[in-house]
Amino acid sequence: MTHSHAIVWMDFREAHVFRFNAGDVEQERLKAHMPFRKVHHKAGVIGAGHAAADHHFFDHIIDALSGTREWILAGPGEAKQTFLDYLDKRKHTGGTKLDSHLVRLESMDHPTDGELLKHARHAFKSIDRMQANSPPPP
């Protein structure tokens, strides 16, 4: 069964991916291979104070979103932007164009899975209504 909508809630430790349509939901929880650890800044050291991104973790999120037409990215902190930067980098090297299907970026603390899915369904109702009311491109 195809799932045209998805929401991803993520931080540097894990991602909750819900792919859904009107009558069905598929959920996946993904754990980072190298969870983020607090890195203390040292003056004069290149890259000091910045944790390396877990590209394998990001690739698993991309795989989990395959086949979705539109998706929302949510979560606390900087993980969302790091993931979007990774998507952009992959797009320019012949990789995924998943970022073009992103319809909303949201800051969201730590919702329950039920709250996250309810939020996503409500958001996509609004998005779908807006798209139905917009004129077709010239």
N, CA, C and O of each residue as an XYZ file, in Angstrom:
552
protein
N       0.839     -1.172      0.000
C       0.000      0.000      0.000
C       0.890      1.243      0.000
O       1.878      1.298      0.733
N       0.548      2.226     -0.808
C       1.360      3.435     -0.876
C       0.934      4.423      0.203
O      -0.242      4.538      0.548
N       1.916      5.119      0.714
C       1.686      6.131      1.734
C       2.204      7.448      1.176
O       3.408      7.629      1.000
N       1.289      8.358      0.901
C       1.680      9.590      0.229
C       2.203     10.659      1.183
O       2.913     11.568      0.754
N       1.869     10.568      2.459
C       2.308     11.567      3.433
C       3.210     10.930      4.479
O       3.116      9.737      4.765
N       4.092     11.761      5.046
C       4.959     11.272      6.119
C       5.324     12.423      7.043
O       5.324     13.590      6.651
N       5.635     12.060      8.281
C       6.225     13.001      9.219
C       7.422     12.315      9.856
O       7.378     11.132     10.193
N       8.485     13.081     10.010
C       9.684     12.591     10.672
C       9.933     13.497     11.863
O      10.094     14.708     11.709
N       9.966     12.912     13.048
C      10.429     13.630     14.224
C      11.817     13.097     14.508
O      12.010     11.886     14.619
N      12.788     13.992     14.628
C      14.149     13.504     14.834
C      14.945     14.409     15.758
O      14.693     15.608     15.871
N      15.909     13.792     16.412
C      16.988     14.509     17.068
C      18.258     13.757     16.667
O      18.209     12.938     15.750
N      19.371     14.004     17.312
C      20.605     13.339     16.908
C      20.692     11.890     17.389
O      21.610     11.166     17.004
N      19.744     11.462     18.227
C      19.781     10.105     18.760
C      18.853      9.130     18.045
O      19.178      7.953     17.888
N      17.688      9.632     17.611
C      16.696      8.742     17.008
C      15.758      9.517     16.103
O      15.692     10.746     16.136
N      15.033      8.755     15.292
C      14.013      9.333     14.419
C      12.766      8.466     14.490
O      12.849      7.238     14.523
N      11.622      9.112     14.512
C      10.331      8.431     14.443
C       9.744      8.817     13.089
O       9.502      9.994     12.823
N       9.519      7.834     12.247
C       9.019      8.075     10.895
C       7.636      7.445     10.782
O       7.465      6.246     11.004
N       6.658      8.268     10.436
C       5.297      7.793     10.181
C       4.976      8.066      8.728
O       4.991      9.217      8.291
N       4.686      7.012      7.972
C       4.179      7.154      6.602
C       2.719      6.745      6.659
O       2.373      5.727      7.257
N       1.861      7.547      6.030
C       0.435      7.259      6.167
C      -0.353      7.777      4.986
O       0.107      8.616      4.212
N      -1.572      7.239      4.878
C      -2.588      7.739      3.964
C      -3.885      7.799      4.763
O      -3.852      7.728      5.991
N      -5.002      7.926      4.103
C      -6.273      8.105      4.815
C      -6.618      6.943      5.740
O      -7.233      7.159      6.784
N      -6.237      5.714      5.384
C      -6.676      4.574      6.178
C      -5.592      3.712      6.790
O      -5.903      2.730      7.465
N      -4.334      4.045      6.578
C      -3.262      3.158      7.030
C      -2.070      3.973      7.534
O      -1.812      5.077      7.055
N      -1.354      3.417      8.498
C      -0.161      4.065      9.060
C       0.940      3.023      9.166
O       0.708      1.890      9.587
N       2.138      3.426      8.778
C       3.339      2.616      8.947
C       4.311      3.413      9.795
O       4.605      4.566      9.481
N       4.815      2.812     10.873
C       5.718      3.516     11.771
C       7.067      2.816     11.803
O       7.154      1.589     11.755
N       8.111      3.621     11.884
C       9.457      3.087     12.003
C      10.231      3.948     12.988
O      10.170      5.176     12.930
N      10.956      3.304     13.889
C      11.851      4.015     14.811
C      13.274      3.661     14.422
O      13.639      2.489     14.320
N      14.059      4.686     14.211
C      15.442      4.489     13.786
C      16.368      5.060     14.846
O      16.152      6.168     15.337
N      17.384      4.313     15.192
C      18.379      4.765     16.171
C      19.644      5.163     15.432
O      20.045      4.523     14.460
N      20.263      6.231     15.911
C      21.528      6.678     15.325
C      22.625      5.684     15.694
O      22.634      5.129     16.793
N      23.547      5.469     14.761
C      24.688      4.589     15.027
C      25.679      5.279     15.955
O      26.284      4.649     16.823
N      25.831      6.573     15.758
C      26.744      7.372     16.578
C      25.933      8.491     17.220
O      25.949      9.618     16.725
N      25.219      8.204     18.320
C      24.394      9.256     18.921
C      25.233     10.462     19.321
O      26.391     10.342     19.721
N      24.614     11.609     19.201
C      25.272     12.868     19.516
C      25.711     12.881     20.972
O      24.953     12.502     21.864
N      26.905     13.308     21.193
C      27.403     13.531     22.549
C      27.825     14.984     22.650
O      28.279     15.579     21.673
N      27.678     15.537     23.807
C      28.094     16.924     24.031
C      29.595     17.019     23.787
O      30.380     16.296     24.402
N      29.983     17.905     22.896
C      31.383     18.116     22.582
C      31.759     19.481     23.114
O      31.119     20.482     22.789
N      32.776     19.522     23.917
C      33.208     20.791     24.511
C      34.141     21.511     23.564
O      34.986     20.901     22.910
N      33.976     22.806     23.504
C      34.766     23.634     22.609
C      36.180     23.833     23.155
O      36.369     24.126     24.336
N      37.161     23.669     22.278
C      38.555     23.960     22.618
C      39.034     25.019     21.639
O      38.946     24.843     20.424
N      39.524     26.081     22.159
C      39.993     27.170     21.310
C      41.153     26.711     20.440
O      42.059     26.019     20.902
N      41.109     27.108     19.175
C      42.215     26.834     18.268
C      42.210     25.462     17.629
O      43.128     25.148     16.872
N      41.213     24.628     17.902
C      41.148     23.299     17.314
C      40.096     23.309     16.208
O      38.956     23.711     16.437
N      40.473     22.874     15.026
C      39.546     22.866     13.891
C      38.393     21.912     14.187
O      38.600     20.761     14.569
N      37.174     22.417     14.001
C      35.982     21.593     14.210
C      35.630     21.393     15.671
O      34.692     20.656     15.976
N      36.349     22.022     16.577
C      36.078     21.847     18.001
C      34.681     22.345     18.341
O      34.243     23.391     17.863
N      33.998     21.582     19.168
C      32.667     21.966     19.608
C      31.546     21.493     18.702
O      30.379     21.775     18.974
N      31.873     20.778     17.628
C      30.858     20.294     16.702
C      30.946     18.777     16.576
O      32.012     18.229     16.296
N      29.812     18.104     16.786
C      29.776     16.660     16.620
C      29.637     16.328     15.142
O      28.994     17.062     14.392
N      30.237     15.230     14.729
C      30.127     14.799     13.336
C      28.734     14.236     13.093
O      28.175     13.558     13.955
N      28.172     14.516     11.919
C      26.848     14.005     11.558
C      26.942     12.509     11.267
O      27.943     12.036     10.729
N      25.904     11.776     11.620
C      25.835     10.334     11.388
C      25.155     10.101     10.033
O      23.928     10.022      9.960
N      25.934      9.995      8.985
C      25.390      9.864      7.632
C      24.630      8.561      7.435
O      23.678      8.529      6.655
N      25.016      7.490      8.113
C      24.275      6.228      8.000
C      22.865      6.393      8.568
O      21.898      5.880      8.006
N      22.760      7.106      9.673
C      21.464      7.403     10.288
C      20.597      8.196      9.314
O      19.425      7.872      9.120
N      21.167      9.231      8.704
C      20.435     10.038      7.739
C      20.002      9.206      6.534
O      18.889      9.378      6.037
N      20.856      8.316      6.061
C      20.503      7.452      4.927
C      19.330      6.535      5.270
O      18.488      6.268      4.411
N      19.261      6.047      6.513
C      18.138      5.204      6.929
C      16.834      6.004      6.951
O      15.774      5.477      6.612
N      16.913      7.260      7.345
C      15.715      8.112      7.319
C      15.257      8.311      5.870
O      14.064      8.228      5.577
N      16.196      8.569      4.978
C      15.872      8.736      3.557
C      15.203      7.482      3.014
O      14.203      7.574      2.302
N      15.744      6.308      3.341
C      15.148      5.046      2.896
C      13.733      4.879      3.435
O      12.845      4.408      2.724
N      13.523      5.264      4.689
C      12.202      5.130      5.303
C      11.173      6.033      4.628
O       9.974      5.758      4.692
N      11.622      7.094      3.991
C      10.710      8.027      3.331
C      10.464      7.705      1.857
O       9.731      8.427      1.182
N      11.059      6.647      1.360
C      10.906      6.339     -0.071
C       9.432      6.124     -0.415
O       8.702      5.444      0.305
N       9.021      6.714     -1.519
C       7.653      6.576     -1.992
C       6.691      7.625     -1.463
O       5.546      7.686     -1.913
N       7.124      8.451     -0.521
C       6.221      9.479     -0.023
C       6.230     10.679     -0.959
O       7.254     11.034     -1.543
N       5.082     11.279     -1.080
C       4.925     12.429     -1.971
C       5.212     13.733     -1.254
O       5.791     14.653     -1.832
N       4.802     13.814      0.024
C       4.992     15.020      0.817
C       5.342     14.601      2.242
O       4.857     13.584      2.738
N       6.194     15.401      2.895
C       6.562     15.066      4.261
C       6.861     16.300      5.077
O       7.166     17.371      4.550
N       6.764     16.116      6.387
C       7.046     17.159      7.367
C       8.240     16.703      8.194
O       8.344     15.529      8.551
N       9.135     17.630      8.495
C      10.283     17.346      9.353
C      10.107     18.130     10.648
O       9.940     19.349     10.625
N      10.144     17.430     11.769
C       9.936     18.060     13.073
C      10.979     17.567     14.062
O      11.593     16.517     13.872
N      11.164     18.337     15.113
C      12.072     17.924     16.178
C      12.681     19.120     16.869
O      12.513     20.258     16.430
N      13.395     18.858     17.961
C      14.053     19.936     18.696
C      15.459     20.181     18.154
O      16.016     19.331     17.460
N      16.011     21.302     18.460
C      17.431     21.537     18.209
C      17.855     21.610     16.760
O      17.058     21.910     15.872
N      19.129     21.329     16.540
C      19.771     21.523     15.247
C      19.776     20.299     14.347
O      20.221     20.390     13.203
N      19.303     19.174     14.817
C      19.355     17.947     14.019
C      18.600     18.105     12.700
O      19.034     17.588     11.671
N      17.484     18.811     12.728
C      16.683     19.005     11.516
C      17.500     19.697     10.433
O      17.535     19.251      9.286
N      18.162     20.798     10.811
C      18.930     21.553      9.826
C      20.136     20.758      9.332
O      20.492     20.843      8.157
N      20.757     19.997     10.204
C      21.889     19.156      9.791
C      21.428     18.119      8.777
O      22.131     17.840      7.806
N      20.242     17.544      9.003
C      19.680     16.572      8.063
C      19.358     17.243      6.722
O      19.645     16.680      5.666
N      18.764     18.443      6.760
C      18.456     19.150      5.517
C      19.727     19.517      4.753
O      19.750     19.452      3.524
N      20.773     19.898      5.461
C      22.057     20.182      4.809
C      22.596     18.929      4.127
O      23.151     19.000      3.031
N      22.428     17.784      4.783
C      22.862     16.508      4.200
C      22.056     16.195      2.940
O      22.618     15.759      1.935
N      20.735     16.416      2.990
C      19.892     16.191      1.804
C      20.326     17.091      0.653
O      20.407     16.647     -0.493
N      20.604     18.347      0.957
C      21.027     19.294     -0.066
C      22.352     18.866     -0.688
O      22.523     18.945     -1.904
N      23.268     18.422      0.126
C      24.576     17.957     -0.363
C      24.401     16.734     -1.269
O      25.038     16.638     -2.318
N      23.539     15.805     -0.860
C      23.293     14.606     -1.676
C      22.618     14.953     -2.993
O      22.890     14.329     -4.018
N      21.732     15.956     -2.967
C      21.031     16.362     -4.190
C      22.030     16.850     -5.235
O      21.901     16.546     -6.421
N      23.022     17.606     -4.788
C      24.012     18.164     -5.706
C      25.027     17.137     -6.187
O      25.776     17.405     -7.126
N      25.063     15.973     -5.563
C      25.973     14.920     -6.008
C      25.204     13.783     -6.682
O      25.691     12.655     -6.761
N      24.004     14.091     -7.163
C      23.221     13.092     -7.888
C      22.401     12.191     -6.994
O      21.907     11.162     -7.456
N      22.237     12.540     -5.729
C      21.480     11.723     -4.790
C      20.001     12.048     -4.810
O      19.421     12.302     -5.866
N      19.407     12.037     -3.646
C      17.965     12.193     -3.494
C      17.480     13.622     -3.760
O      18.233     14.584     -3.605
N      16.215     13.743     -4.160
C      15.563     15.049     -4.292
C      14.439     15.147     -3.270
O      13.439     15.833     -3.482
N      14.625     14.454     -2.171
C      13.613     14.375     -1.128
C      13.288     15.738     -0.538
O      12.159     15.972     -0.108
N      14.262     16.637     -0.512
C      14.005     17.952      0.074
C      12.966     18.738     -0.719
O      12.333     19.637     -0.166
N      12.773     18.424     -1.995
C      11.756     19.123     -2.783
C      10.346     18.677     -2.399
O       9.374     19.345     -2.751
N      10.223     17.564     -1.686
C       8.920     17.075     -1.225
C       8.612     17.523      0.198
O       7.534     17.237      0.719
N       9.546     18.219      0.828
C       9.353     18.710      2.190
C       8.372     19.885      2.154
O       8.599     20.871      1.452
N       7.281     19.772      2.917
C       6.268     20.826      2.900
C       6.290     21.699      4.144
O       5.722     22.791      4.143
N       6.937     21.234      5.200
C       6.957     22.025      6.428
C       8.104     21.568      7.325
O       8.414     20.380      7.408
N       8.721     22.533      7.991
C       9.769     22.292      8.978
C       9.271     22.869     10.299
O       8.919     24.047     10.366
N       9.240     22.046     11.352
C       8.643     22.481     12.608
C       9.537     22.164     13.787
O      10.158     21.103     13.846
N       9.596     23.096     14.728
C      10.256     22.841     16.002
C       9.240     22.182     16.914
O       8.131     22.682     17.097
N       9.633     21.059     17.482
C       8.712     20.301     18.323
C       9.538     19.525     19.338
O      10.486     18.832     18.970
N       9.185     19.638     20.603
C       9.976     19.022     21.656
C       9.940     17.497     21.555
O      10.541     16.952     20.629
N       9.284     16.798     22.436
C       9.248     15.337     22.432
C       7.804     14.859     22.563
O       7.379     14.480     23.655
N       7.039     14.871     21.463
C       5.643     14.426     21.539
C       5.574     12.903     21.643
O       6.529     12.201     21.310
N       4.431     12.407     22.109
C       4.196     10.970     22.042
C       3.943     10.617     20.580
O       3.688     11.499     19.761
N       4.012      9.349     20.258
C       3.747      8.940     18.880
C       2.332      9.308     18.460
O       2.111      9.728     17.324
N       1.370      9.154     19.370
C      -0.011      9.522     19.065
C      -0.169     11.009     18.786
O      -0.874     11.400     17.855
N       0.489     11.840     19.595
C       0.429     13.289     19.378
C       1.077     13.673     18.051
O       0.580     14.545     17.338
N       2.175     13.025     17.729
C       2.873     13.321     16.480
C       2.011     12.971     15.271
O       1.905     13.763     14.335
N       1.404     11.804     15.285
C       0.554     11.393     14.167
C      -0.681     12.287     14.052
O      -1.077     12.661     12.948
N      -1.282     12.626     15.176
C      -2.454     13.518     15.160
C      -2.066     14.878     14.571
O      -2.803     15.440     13.761
N      -0.913     15.401     14.981
C      -0.426     16.677     14.458
C      -0.210     16.586     12.941
O      -0.595     17.492     12.200
N       0.399     15.502     12.491
C       0.683     15.335     11.056
C      -0.604     15.264     10.239
O      -0.702     15.901      9.191
N      -1.578     14.508     10.698
C      -2.846     14.406      9.970
C      -3.528     15.773      9.870
O      -4.040     16.140      8.812
N      -3.532     16.518     10.971
C      -4.136     17.849     10.978
C      -3.374     18.784     10.023
O      -3.989     19.529      9.260
N      -2.058     18.741     10.069
C      -1.240     19.609      9.205
C      -1.478     19.298      7.736
O      -1.601     20.215      6.923
N      -1.544     18.024      7.385
C      -1.742     17.680      5.975
C      -3.144     18.007      5.493
O      -3.330     18.273      4.305
N      -4.130     17.996      6.368
C      -5.461     18.448      5.954
C      -5.391     19.909      5.523
O      -5.964     20.292      4.504
N      -4.683     20.721      6.308
C      -4.527     22.138      5.959
C      -3.722     22.306      4.678
O      -4.092     23.098      3.812
N      -2.638     21.575      4.555
C      -1.782     21.668      3.363
C      -2.553     21.249      2.122
O      -2.497     21.924      1.094
N      -3.277     20.129      2.214
C      -4.047     19.646      1.063
C      -5.136     20.640      0.664
O      -5.403     20.821     -0.524
N      -5.774     21.295      1.662
C      -6.791     22.309      1.355
C      -6.165     23.494      0.629
O      -6.734     24.008     -0.334
N      -4.998     23.926      1.090
C      -4.328     25.067      0.445
C      -3.953     24.730     -0.990
O      -4.103     25.564     -1.882
N      -3.469     23.519     -1.219
C      -3.070     23.129     -2.571
C      -4.281     23.005     -3.487
O      -4.189     23.298     -4.679
N      -5.413     22.576     -2.942
C      -6.620     22.449     -3.750
C      -7.156     23.814     -4.165
O      -7.767     23.952     -5.225
N      -6.924     24.822     -3.325
C      -7.432     26.164     -3.609
C      -6.458     27.033     -4.412
O      -6.823     28.123     -4.854
N      -5.243     26.566     -4.600
C      -4.274     27.386     -5.347
C      -4.448     27.146     -6.853
O      -4.765     26.036     -7.279
N      -4.237     28.192     -7.642
C      -4.381     28.037     -9.095
C      -3.258     27.164     -9.656
O      -2.164     27.131     -9.094
N      -3.517     26.462    -10.752
C      -2.492     25.629    -11.342
C      -1.349     26.479    -11.887
O      -1.573     27.616    -12.302
N      -0.127     25.947    -11.893
C       0.998     26.721    -12.420
C       0.830     26.997    -13.911
O       0.250     26.184    -14.631
N       1.340     28.150    -14.381
C       1.162     28.521    -15.804
C       1.947     27.619    -16.726
O       1.906     27.794    -17.944
